[in-house]
Amino acid sequence: MKNYTRSVALVIFLFCLKTGFSQSELASGYYVVVAAYDDRREDFAQRYTDQLKAKGHNAQYGFNSARNLFYVYVNYFTELRPSLVDMKNVRQQGEFIDAWVRVVSGVITAQTPPAEVKTEPVKETAPVAQPAPVVEPAPVVVSPITPVPPVVEEKKPVVEEPVVREPLVAETVQEQDEKIIQYKQMTLGNTEVFLSLFYGTKNRVVDGEVQVIDTERSRYITKVNGNDYLVLPDPKSKTGQLTLTCEVFGYRKVQHDLNYRIPLSDTIKEDIDLMGTTMVVSFNLIRYQRGDINTLYNVYFFNDAAIMLPESRYELNSLLEMMQDSPTTKIVLHGHSNGNYHGKILGLGPEKNYFTMEGAVQGMGTAKDLSQQRAETIKQYLLTNGISESRIGVKAWGGKKPLHDKHSVNAKKNVRVEVEVVQE
């Protein structure tokens, strides 16, 4: 059985070499995408790309490991605005009415788009009155094998099903020398919203989430992904006010307020814009500043140990990225524990296995000792990854500064490490 498995793997490998397939990772930026395939269907992504090229499209494809998908795209941009304009024009041409912008996070360093994809300055064009769209037959496949349909990836994850309304009489609105079709009664129930999380200092698209709050009742509604489309939920309150809050570790909290019923009134705000019929809410992120203290809420430790759970990697690396971005920044790590513990403490061994108990060294100590060692573990992780020791201080508090009563259901939240910026 093992020999058979190896043979199959070898055949697949040789097939990939023969056909020239490779998981080419997409660079950071904004892609106007027309299809998506799962990671086992690169051959279909390539075949569909070839079909589009044969029809005269500037099509390419690439792999996005964050989504584990191959994307077929017809344009690439290093800025959000022109990508949304181009997406609108691509949809209006009729062949790709469901085209969407896929944002690949990270530092955007490309000065020119990937090969063969042209990004001439895009100018929005007025939609031309046309008869009802005709469903085109499936494109002719070059090879004998017909590719499976692309996997479904919604371009507009709907958080809450919008209320079904009777069609409204549309009016033509003049905006920036272009004509667009706009509802007379525009609300966030009939408007797609794009949440852009961006760190301008490093030209970086930032991964993160945005909390949606019912402003009137100070009530949490939901949490949604940034750099994506969605229809915002109706707070069903008298004022119709929503608060959008973006809090990504390493960056200061950014908050925007929207009126669900009359969102056009919010477009006069600096960070809220209307692109055709898509509302773009920009969260322009900035790094922590001197005096800021923030908790590593998603860094967790094994019980009675100064060793982190594997799921702590993401936020820990966000702290590392912050220190790498700002070479002059200095921090103090404040360790906290719950109650007046005294007993065994499992600490890092000589191998420094930060995320596994393998090789851990057992000792004894107090709650303050435990909080000290936990903060030291994070410091050691930063040192291992090239951060100078002179930039990191450590202070242990034990259980002296609890957030909650040590016997309450929230007592675990007392166990934490806080990051204080003492120099920018």
C-alpha angles and dihedrals in degrees: 000000000000091000090051092051091049090049092052091048090049092050091051091047093050090046090054091049092049095049094041095238117161134162096249105191115228115241120236114279144074122310127191098221129197102176142013131204131188121253093266094058106064089128090061092047090053093045092050090048090053090050091053091048090051088056091052101262122139092233130165135163137211143167126260110198092192089065096025090228140120112232126205108207137178100201143019131206138182092211131056101225099059090044091057091046091051092047089056092050092048090053092049092055087071104228096086104031091157097050114141141182115255112200117210109200126225138069111329105223101152111111091184128032123254117288120295095009112111124204106188114174104287122223119192114240128210114255112252119225107255137173119259109301116263118226106239121219118252112281118262110263117229095212128049091253117083111217118238116249114273117265114267113256112170114228090202112041102204111220094187128012106253119236111268109244134185111258110276124223105258125219131202112248123196112222126164093341092306134104120229133174111246132179115246088224102040115184134161086259091071098030127083114224127208116202111205117198108191138162104206097188091067097025089241133154105220126213113227150117134257124217117221112213131187096232097199095054097028086234127152111235108174147318122243136185120260124233092040142094125258145153107243118232122253111249088206091215132134095254098037090218121158127188118207114200126189116191113170116170111255093030133079118257114267123198134188130185123214134184108227095205101042106025093158088074088063095056090082087071116100097241099039120076140167116231105186101303096336120096112216117204110192120205101196101196127209129188125256115280134216111296095024115132118192133173125235090228094171098050108097133183134209114254113282089358141110090215121104129233114245093248088067092075098088099055092037089056089049087059090047091050090051091053091047093049093052110040092183096052116114124192142187119217111215114202120205132181136182121262128328101314122181123175143071121354123196110209139177117295126215090277090059097222097183097183106034135056091228109122094008116159119225123222141149131253152127132275088267091052090051093050089047093052093047092053089045090053091058090046091052090050090055092047091050088056096053105271114140116248090226089069097057128068128180131211125180122209103168108196096331096107108041122174092206138019109285091236097046127105088254094053092113089067088068087071102082148120118231126202118217119191107219098169131021 
